[in-house]
Amino acid sequence: MIQDANSAIENVRERDRRISESKYWRRNTMRYIDQLLNELEMLNLADRVEVPKPISSAVSRLIDECEVIALAEQPRTTVSETMDVLFEIQDSLMFNQIEDE
């Protein structure tokens, strides 16, 4: 009986740890997206059209990490297209957060 209780407690702890990790990952990802959007907005205000390679690579990694398959095919060669993709990722993260709660 004590073993069953210990096992149940361990299961609850593990579930709570996974939930906590998921929340931190989502929060950190949202913060990172905000940073990228800020950089892109600065480029947009400077009338730049082309997305610099480091930002383009970062967005590609985000798409892979977030597993938003529909966005992988979406064009992101211009600053505004890349911003649209980042907003889509943010929306999907917020929608998933609502579902998880």
WOZI-V464313 format. One record per backbone hydrogen bond with DSSP energy under -0.5 kcal/mol. NH is the residue of the N-H (numbers start at 1). CO is the residue of the C=O. If there is no record, write none. Layout:
[[NH,CO] [NH,CO]]
This chain:
[[5,1] [6,2] [7,3] [8,4] [9,5] [10,6] [11,7] [12,8] [13,9] [14,10] [15,11] [16,12] [17,13] [18,14] [19,15] [20,16] [21,17] [22,18] [23,19] [24,20] [25,21] [26,22] [27,23] [28,24] [29,25] [30,26] [31,27] [32,28] [33,29] [34,30] [35,31] [36,32] [37,33] [38,34] [39,35] [40,36] [41,37] [42,38] [43,39] [44,40] [45,41] [46,42] [47,44] [48,43] [51,77] [56,52] [57,53] [58,54] [59,55] [60,56] [61,57] [62,58] [63,59] [64,60] [65,61] [66,62] [67,63] [68,63] [69,67] [71,68] [72,68] [72,69] [73,69] [74,71] [79,49] [82,78] [83,79] [84,80] [85,81] [86,82] [87,83] [88,84] [89,85] [90,86] [91,87] [92,88] [93,89] [94,90] [95,91] [96,92] [97,93] [98,94] [99,95] [100,96] [101,97]]
